[in-house]
Amino acid sequence: MKIINPGMPEPYKYETDYRKIPKKYLNSNIPEGRKMIKWAPFATMPQQYEIINQHIKDQSKTDKPILDELALRD
């Protein structure tokens, strides 16, 4: 078996998942990059968005309850 992490203690030499390796053995000088990239949606097909929104509204609708004579009287 190939040693993946040669500079680490014996139990972590063959570990491929960095989450299972204690933080003190990991390299702390890793650049963080740009963090989270926020994507801005844009409407390329407005008709499709209207139809989808209508489907979402229709899913939240419920049927009227069927009431008997006593409930109608109250």
PDB file of N, CA, C, O and CB in Angstrom:
ATOM      1  N   MET A   1       0.848  -1.183   0.000  1.00  0.00           N
ATOM      2  CA  MET A   1       0.000   0.000   0.000  1.00  0.00           C
ATOM      3  C   MET A   1       0.892   1.244   0.000  1.00  0.00           C
ATOM      4  O   MET A   1       1.918   1.277   0.679  1.00  0.00           O
ATOM      5  CB  MET A   1      -0.964  -0.001   1.229  1.00  0.00           C
ATOM      6  N   LYS A   2       0.501   2.246  -0.750  1.00  0.00           N
ATOM      7  CA  LYS A   2       1.287   3.463  -0.905  1.00  0.00           C
ATOM      8  C   LYS A   2       1.082   4.380   0.303  1.00  0.00           C
ATOM      9  O   LYS A   2      -0.045   4.573   0.760  1.00  0.00           O
ATOM     10  CB  LYS A   2       0.904   4.193  -2.211  1.00  0.00           C
ATOM     11  N   ILE A   3       2.172   4.940   0.813  1.00  0.00           N
ATOM     12  CA  ILE A   3       2.092   5.889   1.923  1.00  0.00           C
ATOM     13  C   ILE A   3       1.687   7.245   1.347  1.00  0.00           C
ATOM     14  O   ILE A   3       2.363   7.797   0.480  1.00  0.00           O
ATOM     15  CB  ILE A   3       3.462   5.984   2.704  1.00  0.00           C
ATOM     16  N   ILE A   4       0.580   7.760   1.845  1.00  0.00           N
ATOM     17  CA  ILE A   4       0.034   9.016   1.322  1.00  0.00           C
ATOM     18  C   ILE A   4       0.601  10.203   2.085  1.00  0.00           C
ATOM     19  O   ILE A   4       0.929  11.225   1.484  1.00  0.00           O
ATOM     20  CB  ILE A   4      -1.502   9.018   1.405  1.00  0.00           C
ATOM     21  N   ASN A   5       0.718  10.079   3.402  1.00  0.00           N
ATOM     22  CA  ASN A   5       1.208  11.151   4.260  1.00  0.00           C
ATOM     23  C   ASN A   5       2.493  10.695   4.953  1.00  0.00           C
ATOM     24  O   ASN A   5       2.431  10.226   6.089  1.00  0.00           O
ATOM     25  CB  ASN A   5       0.130  11.562   5.305  1.00  0.00           C
ATOM     26  N   PRO A   6       3.640  10.816   4.314  1.00  0.00           N
ATOM     27  CA  PRO A   6       4.858  10.251   4.891  1.00  0.00           C
ATOM     28  C   PRO A   6       5.339  10.952   6.160  1.00  0.00           C
ATOM     29  O   PRO A   6       6.025  10.320   6.963  1.00  0.00           O
ATOM     30  CB  PRO A   6       5.943  10.290   3.878  1.00  0.00           C
ATOM     31  N   GLY A   7       5.023  12.189   6.373  1.00  0.00           N
ATOM     32  CA  GLY A   7       5.523  12.917   7.536  1.00  0.00           C
ATOM     33  C   GLY A   7       4.652  12.792   8.774  1.00  0.00           C
ATOM     34  O   GLY A   7       4.933  13.455   9.773  1.00  0.00           O
ATOM     35  N   MET A   8       3.629  11.990   8.756  1.00  0.00           N
ATOM     36  CA  MET A   8       2.693  11.881   9.880  1.00  0.00           C
ATOM     37  C   MET A   8       2.957  10.613  10.686  1.00  0.00           C
ATOM     38  O   MET A   8       3.623   9.693  10.211  1.00  0.00           O
ATOM     39  CB  MET A   8       1.240  11.892   9.375  1.00  0.00           C
ATOM     40  N   PRO A   9       2.425  10.571  11.917  1.00  0.00           N
ATOM     41  CA  PRO A   9       2.563   9.355  12.721  1.00  0.00           C
ATOM     42  C   PRO A   9       1.901   8.151  12.046  1.00  0.00           C
ATOM     43  O   PRO A   9       1.104   8.309  11.122  1.00  0.00           O
ATOM     44  CB  PRO A   9       1.958   9.572  14.107  1.00  0.00           C
ATOM     45  N   GLU A  10       2.230   6.985  12.504  1.00  0.00           N
ATOM     46  CA  GLU A  10       1.818   5.726  11.880  1.00  0.00           C
ATOM     47  C   GLU A  10       0.313   5.598  11.608  1.00  0.00           C
ATOM     48  O   GLU A  10      -0.047   5.179  10.508  1.00  0.00           O
ATOM     49  CB  GLU A  10       2.246   4.600  12.746  1.00  0.00           C
ATOM     50  N   PRO A  11      -0.584   5.933  12.543  1.00  0.00           N
ATOM     51  CA  PRO A  11      -2.007   5.706  12.231  1.00  0.00           C
ATOM     52  C   PRO A  11      -2.549   6.586  11.107  1.00  0.00           C
ATOM     53  O   PRO A  11      -3.587   6.271  10.525  1.00  0.00           O
ATOM     54  CB  PRO A  11      -2.830   5.934  13.463  1.00  0.00           C
ATOM     55  N   TYR A  12      -1.860   7.686  10.794  1.00  0.00           N
ATOM     56  CA  TYR A  12      -2.382   8.631   9.798  1.00  0.00           C
ATOM     57  C   TYR A  12      -1.612   8.593   8.475  1.00  0.00           C
ATOM     58  O   TYR A  12      -1.914   9.386   7.583  1.00  0.00           O
ATOM     59  CB  TYR A  12      -2.346  10.037  10.360  1.00  0.00           C
ATOM     60  N   LYS A  13      -0.638   7.711   8.317  1.00  0.00           N
ATOM     61  CA  LYS A  13       0.157   7.664   7.093  1.00  0.00           C
ATOM     62  C   LYS A  13      -0.672   7.250   5.879  1.00  0.00           C
ATOM     63  O   LYS A  13      -0.404   7.697   4.764  1.00  0.00           O
ATOM     64  CB  LYS A  13       1.319   6.707   7.269  1.00  0.00           C
ATOM     65  N   TYR A  14      -1.659   6.414   6.086  1.00  0.00           N
ATOM     66  CA  TYR A  14      -2.448   5.883   4.970  1.00  0.00           C
ATOM     67  C   TYR A  14      -3.845   6.512   4.889  1.00  0.00           C
ATOM     68  O   TYR A  14      -4.674   6.083   4.086  1.00  0.00           O
ATOM     69  CB  TYR A  14      -2.574   4.370   5.100  1.00  0.00           C
ATOM     70  N   GLU A  15      -4.099   7.509   5.707  1.00  0.00           N
ATOM     71  CA  GLU A  15      -5.427   8.134   5.747  1.00  0.00           C
ATOM     72  C   GLU A  15      -5.589   9.098   4.576  1.00  0.00           C
ATOM     73  O   GLU A  15      -4.742   9.966   4.364  1.00  0.00           O
ATOM     74  CB  GLU A  15      -5.644   8.878   7.090  1.00  0.00           C
ATOM     75  N   THR A  16      -6.674   8.950   3.815  1.00  0.00           N
ATOM     76  CA  THR A  16      -6.932   9.842   2.683  1.00  0.00           C
ATOM     77  C   THR A  16      -7.943  10.933   3.015  1.00  0.00           C
ATOM     78  O   THR A  16      -8.034  11.924   2.289  1.00  0.00           O
ATOM     79  CB  THR A  16      -7.425   9.042   1.498  1.00  0.00           C
ATOM     80  N   ASP A  17      -8.695  10.776   4.084  1.00  0.00           N
ATOM     81  CA  ASP A  17      -9.698  11.766   4.470  1.00  0.00           C
ATOM     82  C   ASP A  17      -9.089  12.696   5.513  1.00  0.00           C
ATOM     83  O   ASP A  17      -8.802  12.279   6.635  1.00  0.00           O
ATOM     84  CB  ASP A  17     -10.990  11.078   5.021  1.00  0.00           C
ATOM     85  N   TYR A  18      -8.895  13.952   5.141  1.00  0.00           N
ATOM     86  CA  TYR A  18      -8.239  14.900   6.043  1.00  0.00           C
ATOM     87  C   TYR A  18      -9.071  15.183   7.291  1.00  0.00           C
ATOM     88  O   TYR A  18      -8.528  15.634   8.300  1.00  0.00           O
ATOM     89  CB  TYR A  18      -7.957  16.199   5.313  1.00  0.00           C
ATOM     90  N   ARG A  19     -10.388  14.924   7.239  1.00  0.00           N
ATOM     91  CA  ARG A  19     -11.241  15.178   8.401  1.00  0.00           C
ATOM     92  C   ARG A  19     -10.958  14.210   9.545  1.00  0.00           C
ATOM     93  O   ARG A  19     -11.281  14.497  10.698  1.00  0.00           O
ATOM     94  CB  ARG A  19     -12.704  15.086   8.004  1.00  0.00           C
ATOM     95  N   LYS A  20     -10.360  13.074   9.233  1.00  0.00           N
ATOM     96  CA  LYS A  20     -10.056  12.079  10.254  1.00  0.00           C
ATOM     97  C   LYS A  20      -8.664  12.290  10.860  1.00  0.00           C
ATOM     98  O   LYS A  20      -8.299  11.612  11.820  1.00  0.00           O
ATOM     99  CB  LYS A  20     -10.158  10.679   9.661  1.00  0.00           C
ATOM    100  N   ILE A  21      -7.894  13.217  10.311  1.00  0.00           N
ATOM    101  CA  ILE A  21      -6.555  13.506  10.820  1.00  0.00           C
ATOM    102  C   ILE A  21      -6.669  14.682  11.796  1.00  0.00           C
ATOM    103  O   ILE A  21      -7.316  15.675  11.464  1.00  0.00           O
ATOM    104  CB  ILE A  21      -5.549  13.829   9.643  1.00  0.00           C
ATOM    105  N   PRO A  22      -6.062  14.607  12.993  1.00  0.00           N
ATOM    106  CA  PRO A  22      -6.120  15.732  13.941  1.00  0.00           C
ATOM    107  C   PRO A  22      -5.530  17.002  13.330  1.00  0.00           C
ATOM    108  O   PRO A  22      -4.632  16.948  12.490  1.00  0.00           O
ATOM    109  CB  PRO A  22      -5.369  15.379  15.238  1.00  0.00           C
ATOM    110  N   LYS A  23      -6.052  18.131  13.766  1.00  0.00           N
ATOM    111  CA  LYS A  23      -5.676  19.422  13.201  1.00  0.00           C
ATOM    112  C   LYS A  23      -4.200  19.739  13.399  1.00  0.00           C
ATOM    113  O   LYS A  23      -3.600  20.431  12.576  1.00  0.00           O
ATOM    114  CB  LYS A  23      -6.514  20.514  13.813  1.00  0.00           C
ATOM    115  N   LYS A  24      -3.611  19.245  14.476  1.00  0.00           N
ATOM    116  CA  LYS A  24      -2.216  19.578  14.755  1.00  0.00           C
ATOM    117  C   LYS A  24      -1.264  18.957  13.723  1.00  0.00           C
ATOM    118  O   LYS A  24      -0.127  19.412  13.597  1.00  0.00           O
ATOM    119  CB  LYS A  24      -1.839  19.109  16.161  1.00  0.00           C
ATOM    120  N   TYR A  25      -1.699  17.938  12.991  1.00  0.00           N
ATOM    121  CA  TYR A  25      -0.857  17.304  11.978  1.00  0.00           C
ATOM    122  C   TYR A  25      -1.070  17.873  10.582  1.00  0.00           C
ATOM    123  O   TYR A  25      -0.300  17.573   9.670  1.00  0.00           O
ATOM    124  CB  TYR A  25      -1.116  15.826  11.957  1.00  0.00           C
ATOM    125  N   LEU A  26      -2.085  18.675  10.406  1.00  0.00           N
ATOM    126  CA  LEU A  26      -2.382  19.234   9.081  1.00  0.00           C
ATOM    127  C   LEU A  26      -1.600  20.518   8.843  1.00  0.00           C
ATOM    128  O   LEU A  26      -1.172  21.174   9.793  1.00  0.00           O
ATOM    129  CB  LEU A  26      -3.886  19.503   8.934  1.00  0.00           C
ATOM    130  N   ASN A  27      -1.413  20.876   7.582  1.00  0.00           N
ATOM    131  CA  ASN A  27      -0.714  22.093   7.200  1.00  0.00           C
ATOM    132  C   ASN A  27      -1.639  23.283   7.436  1.00  0.00           C
ATOM    133  O   ASN A  27      -2.725  23.355   6.861  1.00  0.00           O
ATOM    134  CB  ASN A  27      -0.248  22.032   5.714  1.00  0.00           C
ATOM    135  N   SER A  28      -1.205  24.220   8.286  1.00  0.00           N
ATOM    136  CA  SER A  28      -2.058  25.374   8.589  1.00  0.00           C
ATOM    137  C   SER A  28      -1.824  26.523   7.624  1.00  0.00           C
ATOM    138  O   SER A  28      -2.494  27.550   7.731  1.00  0.00           O
ATOM    139  CB  SER A  28      -1.817  25.847  10.011  1.00  0.00           C
ATOM    140  N   ASN A  29      -0.902  26.385   6.691  1.00  0.00           N
ATOM    141  CA  ASN A  29      -0.572  27.452   5.754  1.00  0.00           C
ATOM    142  C   ASN A  29      -1.235  27.207   4.400  1.00  0.00           C
ATOM    143  O   ASN A  29      -0.578  27.294   3.363  1.00  0.00           O
ATOM    144  CB  ASN A  29       0.951  27.568   5.588  1.00  0.00           C
ATOM    145  N   ILE A  30      -2.520  26.905   4.403  1.00  0.00           N
ATOM    146  CA  ILE A  30      -3.258  26.663   3.171  1.00  0.00           C
ATOM    147  C   ILE A  30      -4.071  27.918   2.852  1.00  0.00           C
ATOM    148  O   ILE A  30      -4.809  28.395   3.713  1.00  0.00           O
ATOM    149  CB  ILE A  30      -4.185  25.400   3.299  1.00  0.00           C
ATOM    150  N   PRO A  31      -3.956  28.461   1.648  1.00  0.00           N
ATOM    151  CA  PRO A  31      -4.742  29.656   1.323  1.00  0.00           C
ATOM    152  C   PRO A  31      -6.235  29.344   1.306  1.00  0.00           C
ATOM    153  O   PRO A  31      -6.655  28.258   0.906  1.00  0.00           O
ATOM    154  CB  PRO A  31      -4.309  30.229  -0.035  1.00  0.00           C
ATOM    155  N   GLU A  32      -7.025  30.320   1.748  1.00  0.00           N
ATOM    156  CA  GLU A  32      -8.464  30.104   1.862  1.00  0.00           C
ATOM    157  C   GLU A  32      -9.225  30.441   0.587  1.00  0.00           C
ATOM    158  O   GLU A  32     -10.369  30.016   0.425  1.00  0.00           O
ATOM    159  CB  GLU A  32      -9.009  30.918   2.994  1.00  0.00           C
ATOM    160  N   GLY A  33      -8.624  31.183  -0.302  1.00  0.00           N
ATOM    161  CA  GLY A  33      -9.307  31.500  -1.548  1.00  0.00           C
ATOM    162  C   GLY A  33     -10.327  32.612  -1.379  1.00  0.00           C
ATOM    163  O   GLY A  33     -10.154  33.504  -0.549  1.00  0.00           O
ATOM    164  N   ARG A  34     -11.386  32.554  -2.167  1.00  0.00           N
ATOM    165  CA  ARG A  34     -12.380  33.628  -2.183  1.00  0.00           C
ATOM    166  C   ARG A  34     -13.579  33.325  -1.319  1.00  0.00           C
ATOM    167  O   ARG A  34     -14.593  34.016  -1.422  1.00  0.00           O
ATOM    168  CB  ARG A  34     -12.832  33.891  -3.585  1.00  0.00           C
ATOM    169  N   LYS A  35     -13.505  32.333  -0.486  1.00  0.00           N
ATOM    170  CA  LYS A  35     -14.629  31.926   0.377  1.00  0.00           C
ATOM    171  C   LYS A  35     -15.798  31.478  -0.492  1.00  0.00           C
ATOM    172  O   LYS A  35     -15.613  30.715  -1.440  1.00  0.00           O
ATOM    173  CB  LYS A  35     -15.066  33.095   1.321  1.00  0.00           C
ATOM    174  N   MET A  36     -16.987  31.946  -0.176  1.00  0.00           N
ATOM    175  CA  MET A  36     -18.182  31.507  -0.888  1.00  0.00           C
ATOM    176  C   MET A  36     -18.452  32.421  -2.092  1.00  0.00           C
ATOM    177  O   MET A  36     -18.421  33.646  -1.978  1.00  0.00           O
ATOM    178  CB  MET A  36     -19.402  31.490   0.062  1.00  0.00           C
ATOM    179  N   ILE A  37     -18.709  31.811  -3.214  1.00  0.00           N
ATOM    180  CA  ILE A  37     -19.060  32.581  -4.409  1.00  0.00           C
ATOM    181  C   ILE A  37     -20.577  32.616  -4.507  1.00  0.00           C
ATOM    182  O   ILE A  37     -21.234  31.576  -4.524  1.00  0.00           O
ATOM    183  CB  ILE A  37     -18.419  31.963  -5.710  1.00  0.00           C
ATOM    184  N   LYS A  38     -21.117  33.806  -4.569  1.00  0.00           N
ATOM    185  CA  LYS A  38     -22.573  33.960  -4.637  1.00  0.00           C
ATOM    186  C   LYS A  38     -22.983  34.117  -6.094  1.00  0.00           C
ATOM    187  O   LYS A  38     -22.533  35.027  -6.790  1.00  0.00           O
ATOM    188  CB  LYS A  38     -23.053  35.183  -3.791  1.00  0.00           C
ATOM    189  N   TRP A  39     -23.836  33.223  -6.533  1.00  0.00           N
ATOM    190  CA  TRP A  39     -24.306  33.259  -7.906  1.00  0.00           C
ATOM    191  C   TRP A  39     -25.607  34.045  -7.968  1.00  0.00           C
ATOM    192  O   TRP A  39     -26.521  33.808  -7.179  1.00  0.00           O
ATOM    193  CB  TRP A  39     -24.497  31.831  -8.466  1.00  0.00           C
ATOM    194  N   ALA A  40     -25.686  34.974  -8.899  1.00  0.00           N
ATOM    195  CA  ALA A  40     -26.885  35.776  -9.071  1.00  0.00           C
ATOM    196  C   ALA A  40     -27.743  35.151 -10.175  1.00  0.00           C
ATOM    197  O   ALA A  40     -27.312  35.082 -11.326  1.00  0.00           O
ATOM    198  CB  ALA A  40     -26.523  37.254  -9.409  1.00  0.00           C
ATOM    199  N   PRO A  41     -28.943  34.701  -9.838  1.00  0.00           N
ATOM    200  CA  PRO A  41     -29.792  34.120 -10.882  1.00  0.00           C
ATOM    201  C   PRO A  41     -30.315  35.208 -11.820  1.00  0.00           C
ATOM    202  O   PRO A  41     -30.482  36.361 -11.422  1.00  0.00           O
ATOM    203  CB  PRO A  41     -30.971  33.348 -10.252  1.00  0.00           C
ATOM    204  N   PHE A  42     -30.563  34.836 -13.030  1.00  0.00           N
ATOM    205  CA  PHE A  42     -31.148  35.775 -13.971  1.00  0.00           C
ATOM    206  C   PHE A  42     -32.236  35.050 -14.757  1.00  0.00           C
ATOM    207  O   PHE A  42     -32.131  33.855 -15.037  1.00  0.00           O
ATOM    208  CB  PHE A  42     -30.064  36.372 -14.923  1.00  0.00           C
ATOM    209  N   ALA A  43     -33.251  35.775 -15.095  1.00  0.00           N
ATOM    210  CA  ALA A  43     -34.408  35.182 -15.765  1.00  0.00           C
ATOM    211  C   ALA A  43     -34.177  35.182 -17.273  1.00  0.00           C
ATOM    212  O   ALA A  43     -34.291  36.215 -17.932  1.00  0.00           O
ATOM    213  CB  ALA A  43     -35.710  35.952 -15.410  1.00  0.00           C
ATOM    214  N   THR A  44     -33.854  34.012 -17.804  1.00  0.00           N
ATOM    215  CA  THR A  44     -33.668  33.916 -19.248  1.00  0.00           C
ATOM    216  C   THR A  44     -34.992  33.633 -19.949  1.00  0.00           C
ATOM    217  O   THR A  44     -35.185  34.004 -21.107  1.00  0.00           O
ATOM    218  CB  THR A  44     -32.649  32.825 -19.585  1.00  0.00           C
ATOM    219  N   MET A  45     -35.905  32.969 -19.230  1.00  0.00           N
ATOM    220  CA  MET A  45     -37.214  32.648 -19.797  1.00  0.00           C
ATOM    221  C   MET A  45     -38.290  33.054 -18.780  1.00  0.00           C
ATOM    222  O   MET A  45     -38.698  32.230 -17.961  1.00  0.00           O
ATOM    223  CB  MET A  45     -37.318  31.115 -20.156  1.00  0.00           C
ATOM    224  N   PRO A  46     -38.750  34.295 -18.818  1.00  0.00           N
ATOM    225  CA  PRO A  46     -39.712  34.774 -17.826  1.00  0.00           C
ATOM    226  C   PRO A  46     -41.001  33.962 -17.778  1.00  0.00           C
ATOM    227  O   PRO A  46     -41.589  33.800 -16.709  1.00  0.00           O
ATOM    228  CB  PRO A  46     -40.045  36.203 -18.105  1.00  0.00           C
ATOM    229  N   GLN A  47     -41.448  33.446 -18.930  1.00  0.00           N
ATOM    230  CA  GLN A  47     -42.680  32.660 -18.948  1.00  0.00           C
ATOM    231  C   GLN A  47     -42.510  31.391 -18.114  1.00  0.00           C
ATOM    232  O   GLN A  47     -43.430  30.977 -17.408  1.00  0.00           O
ATOM    233  CB  GLN A  47     -43.077  32.304 -20.398  1.00  0.00           C
ATOM    234  N   GLN A  48     -41.343  30.784 -18.199  1.00  0.00           N
ATOM    235  CA  GLN A  48     -41.099  29.566 -17.432  1.00  0.00           C
ATOM    236  C   GLN A  48     -41.149  29.859 -15.934  1.00  0.00           C
ATOM    237  O   GLN A  48     -41.701  29.069 -15.168  1.00  0.00           O
ATOM    238  CB  GLN A  48     -39.739  28.951 -17.813  1.00  0.00           C
ATOM    239  N   TYR A  49     -40.578  30.988 -15.511  1.00  0.00           N
ATOM    240  CA  TYR A  49     -40.610  31.349 -14.097  1.00  0.00           C
ATOM    241  C   TYR A  49     -42.037  31.592 -13.624  1.00  0.00           C
ATOM    242  O   TYR A  49     -42.390  31.221 -12.504  1.00  0.00           O
ATOM    243  CB  TYR A  49     -39.755  32.589 -13.845  1.00  0.00           C
ATOM    244  N   GLU A  50     -42.859  32.210 -14.465  1.00  0.00           N
ATOM    245  CA  GLU A  50     -44.259  32.435 -14.091  1.00  0.00           C
ATOM    246  C   GLU A  50     -44.994  31.111 -13.917  1.00  0.00           C
ATOM    247  O   GLU A  50     -45.774  30.953 -12.978  1.00  0.00           O
ATOM    248  CB  GLU A  50     -44.967  33.297 -15.150  1.00  0.00           C
ATOM    249  N   ILE A  51     -44.749  30.162 -14.814  1.00  0.00           N
ATOM    250  CA  ILE A  51     -45.408  28.856 -14.725  1.00  0.00           C
ATOM    251  C   ILE A  51     -44.950  28.110 -13.476  1.00  0.00           C
ATOM    252  O   ILE A  51     -45.761  27.513 -12.769  1.00  0.00           O
ATOM    253  CB  ILE A  51     -45.119  28.014 -15.986  1.00  0.00           C
ATOM    254  N   ILE A  52     -43.648  28.149 -13.209  1.00  0.00           N
ATOM    255  CA  ILE A  52     -43.124  27.467 -12.012  1.00  0.00           C
ATOM    256  C   ILE A  52     -43.694  28.089 -10.750  1.00  0.00           C
ATOM    257  O   ILE A  52     -44.079  27.365  -9.832  1.00  0.00           O
ATOM    258  CB  ILE A  52     -41.584  27.526 -11.977  1.00  0.00           C
ATOM    259  N   ASN A  53     -43.756  29.413 -10.680  1.00  0.00           N
ATOM    260  CA  ASN A  53     -44.329  30.078  -9.505  1.00  0.00           C
ATOM    261  C   ASN A  53     -45.802  29.714  -9.335  1.00  0.00           C
ATOM    262  O   ASN A  53     -46.274  29.543  -8.211  1.00  0.00           O
ATOM    263  CB  ASN A  53     -44.174  31.603  -9.622  1.00  0.00           C
ATOM    264  N   GLN A  54     -46.526  29.595 -10.444  1.00  0.00           N
ATOM    265  CA  GLN A  54     -47.933  29.197 -10.360  1.00  0.00           C
ATOM    266  C   GLN A  54     -48.059  27.771  -9.830  1.00  0.00           C
ATOM    267  O   GLN A  54     -48.951  27.490  -9.030  1.00  0.00           O
ATOM    268  CB  GLN A  54     -48.611  29.314 -11.738  1.00  0.00           C
ATOM    269  N   HIS A  55     -47.180  26.867 -10.263  1.00  0.00           N
ATOM    270  CA  HIS A  55     -47.191  25.493  -9.743  1.00  0.00           C
ATOM    271  C   HIS A  55     -46.918  25.483  -8.247  1.00  0.00           C
ATOM    272  O   HIS A  55     -47.548  24.729  -7.506  1.00  0.00           O
ATOM    273  CB  HIS A  55     -46.151  24.626 -10.475  1.00  0.00           C
ATOM    274  N   ILE A  56     -45.981  26.315  -7.796  1.00  0.00           N
ATOM    275  CA  ILE A  56     -45.656  26.383  -6.362  1.00  0.00           C
ATOM    276  C   ILE A  56     -46.862  26.877  -5.578  1.00  0.00           C
ATOM    277  O   ILE A  56     -47.169  26.341  -4.514  1.00  0.00           O
ATOM    278  CB  ILE A  56     -44.437  27.310  -6.113  1.00  0.00           C
ATOM    279  N   LYS A  57     -47.547  27.892  -6.090  1.00  0.00           N
ATOM    280  CA  LYS A  57     -48.746  28.401  -5.407  1.00  0.00           C
ATOM    281  C   LYS A  57     -49.849  27.344  -5.380  1.00  0.00           C
ATOM    282  O   LYS A  57     -50.534  27.192  -4.369  1.00  0.00           O
ATOM    283  CB  LYS A  57     -49.260  29.680  -6.098  1.00  0.00           C
ATOM    284  N   ASP A  58     -50.024  26.612  -6.483  1.00  0.00           N
ATOM    285  CA  ASP A  58     -51.059  25.586  -6.549  1.00  0.00           C
ATOM    286  C   ASP A  58     -50.792  24.444  -5.569  1.00  0.00           C
ATOM    287  O   ASP A  58     -51.736  23.845  -5.053  1.00  0.00           O
ATOM    288  CB  ASP A  58     -51.161  25.041  -7.965  1.00  0.00           C
ATOM    289  N   GLN A  59     -49.528  24.135  -5.308  1.00  0.00           N
ATOM    290  CA  GLN A  59     -49.199  23.053  -4.382  1.00  0.00           C
ATOM    291  C   GLN A  59     -49.560  23.396  -2.942  1.00  0.00           C
ATOM    292  O   GLN A  59     -49.832  22.501  -2.141  1.00  0.00           O
ATOM    293  CB  GLN A  59     -47.725  22.723  -4.474  1.00  0.00           C
ATOM    294  N   SER A  60     -49.564  24.679  -2.608  1.00  0.00           N
ATOM    295  CA  SER A  60     -49.875  25.066  -1.234  1.00  0.00           C
ATOM    296  C   SER A  60     -51.378  25.185  -0.982  1.00  0.00           C
ATOM    297  O   SER A  60     -51.795  25.363   0.162  1.00  0.00           O
ATOM    298  CB  SER A  60     -49.200  26.379  -0.908  1.00  0.00           C
ATOM    299  N   LYS A  61     -52.190  25.091  -2.024  1.00  0.00           N
ATOM    300  CA  LYS A  61     -53.644  25.184  -1.860  1.00  0.00           C
ATOM    301  C   LYS A  61     -54.203  23.881  -1.304  1.00  0.00           C
ATOM    302  O   LYS A  61     -53.687  22.797  -1.580  1.00  0.00           O
ATOM    303  CB  LYS A  61     -54.323  25.524  -3.201  1.00  0.00           C
ATOM    304  N   THR A  62     -55.263  24.008  -0.519  1.00  0.00           N
ATOM    305  CA  THR A  62     -55.941  22.829   0.011  1.00  0.00           C
ATOM    306  C   THR A  62     -57.410  22.893  -0.377  1.00  0.00           C
ATOM    307  O   THR A  62     -57.943  23.974  -0.628  1.00  0.00           O
ATOM    308  CB  THR A  62     -55.779  22.733   1.557  1.00  0.00           C
ATOM    309  N   ASP A  63     -58.060  21.747  -0.427  1.00  0.00           N
ATOM    310  CA  ASP A  63     -59.476  21.693  -0.769  1.00  0.00           C
ATOM    311  C   ASP A  63     -60.309  22.194   0.401  1.00  0.00           C
ATOM    312  O   ASP A  63     -59.905  22.091   1.559  1.00  0.00           O
ATOM    313  CB  ASP A  63     -59.893  20.259  -1.155  1.00  0.00           C
ATOM    314  N   LYS A  64     -61.480  22.739   0.079  1.00  0.00           N
ATOM    315  CA  LYS A  64     -62.393  23.171   1.130  1.00  0.00           C
ATOM    316  C   LYS A  64     -62.913  21.954   1.873  1.00  0.00           C
ATOM    317  O   LYS A  64     -63.199  20.924   1.264  1.00  0.00           O
ATOM    318  CB  LYS A  64     -63.563  23.997   0.547  1.00  0.00           C
ATOM    319  N   PRO A  65     -63.033  22.073   3.187  1.00  0.00           N
ATOM    320  CA  PRO A  65     -63.549  20.926   3.930  1.00  0.00           C
ATOM    321  C   PRO A  65     -65.045  20.719   3.649  1.00  0.00           C
ATOM    322  O   PRO A  65     -65.784  21.676   3.421  1.00  0.00           O
ATOM    323  CB  PRO A  65     -63.311  21.119   5.442  1.00  0.00           C
ATOM    324  N   ILE A  66     -65.468  19.461   3.669  1.00  0.00           N
ATOM    325  CA  ILE A  66     -66.875  19.137   3.467  1.00  0.00           C
ATOM    326  C   ILE A  66     -67.540  19.184   4.842  1.00  0.00           C
ATOM    327  O   ILE A  66     -67.179  18.431   5.747  1.00  0.00           O
ATOM    328  CB  ILE A  66     -67.061  17.722   2.772  1.00  0.00           C
ATOM    329  N   LEU A  67     -68.506  20.071   4.981  1.00  0.00           N
ATOM    330  CA  LEU A  67     -69.164  20.269   6.273  1.00  0.00           C
ATOM    331  C   LEU A  67     -70.532  19.599   6.291  1.00  0.00           C
ATOM    332  O   LEU A  67     -71.254  19.612   5.294  1.00  0.00           O
ATOM    333  CB  LEU A  67     -69.306  21.767   6.582  1.00  0.00           C
ATOM    334  N   ASP A  68     -70.873  19.024   7.415  1.00  0.00           N
ATOM    335  CA  ASP A  68     -72.207  18.446   7.539  1.00  0.00           C
ATOM    336  C   ASP A  68     -73.176  19.518   8.011  1.00  0.00           C
ATOM    337  O   ASP A  68     -72.766  20.663   8.206  1.00  0.00           O
ATOM    338  CB  ASP A  68     -72.204  17.240   8.515  1.00  0.00           C
ATOM    339  N   GLU A  69     -74.451  19.184   8.200  1.00  0.00           N
ATOM    340  CA  GLU A  69     -75.485  20.147   8.573  1.00  0.00           C
ATOM    341  C   GLU A  69     -75.170  20.861   9.881  1.00  0.00           C
ATOM    342  O   GLU A  69     -75.380  22.069   9.997  1.00  0.00           O
ATOM    343  CB  GLU A  69     -76.822  19.450   8.684  1.00  0.00           C
ATOM    344  N   LEU A  70     -74.663  20.116  10.874  1.00  0.00           N
ATOM    345  CA  LEU A  70     -74.373  20.705  12.186  1.00  0.00           C
ATOM    346  C   LEU A  70     -73.270  21.750  12.080  1.00  0.00           C
ATOM    347  O   LEU A  70     -73.363  22.815  12.692  1.00  0.00           O
ATOM    348  CB  LEU A  70     -73.970  19.613  13.190  1.00  0.00           C
ATOM    349  N   ALA A  71     -72.237  21.456  11.316  1.00  0.00           N
ATOM    350  CA  ALA A  71     -71.134  22.400  11.168  1.00  0.00           C
ATOM    351  C   ALA A  71     -71.579  23.627  10.388  1.00  0.00           C
ATOM    352  O   ALA A  71     -71.137  24.735  10.690  1.00  0.00           O
ATOM    353  CB  ALA A  71     -69.943  21.733  10.472  1.00  0.00           C
ATOM    354  N   LEU A  72     -72.447  23.458   9.386  1.00  0.00           N
ATOM    355  CA  LEU A  72     -72.944  24.591   8.633  1.00  0.00           C
ATOM    356  C   LEU A  72     -73.811  25.486   9.490  1.00  0.00           C
ATOM    357  O   LEU A  72     -73.770  26.710   9.358  1.00  0.00           O
ATOM    358  CB  LEU A  72     -73.717  24.123   7.429  1.00  0.00           C
ATOM    359  N   ARG A  73     -74.611  24.872  10.385  1.00  0.00           N
ATOM    360  CA  ARG A  73     -75.477  25.641  11.265  1.00  0.00           C
ATOM    361  C   ARG A  73     -74.655  26.480  12.251  1.00  0.00           C
ATOM    362  O   ARG A  73     -75.023  27.613  12.561  1.00  0.00           O
ATOM    363  CB  ARG A  73     -76.426  24.705  12.023  1.00  0.00           C
ATOM    364  N   ASP A  74     -73.551  25.925  12.738  1.00  0.00           N
ATOM    365  CA  ASP A  74     -72.719  26.648  13.706  1.00  0.00           C
ATOM    366  C   ASP A  74     -72.034  27.800  13.024  1.00  0.00           C
ATOM    367  O   ASP A  74     -71.285  28.538  13.663  1.00  0.00           O
ATOM    368  CB  ASP A  74     -71.681  25.718  14.354  1.00  0.00           C
TER     369      ASP A  74
END
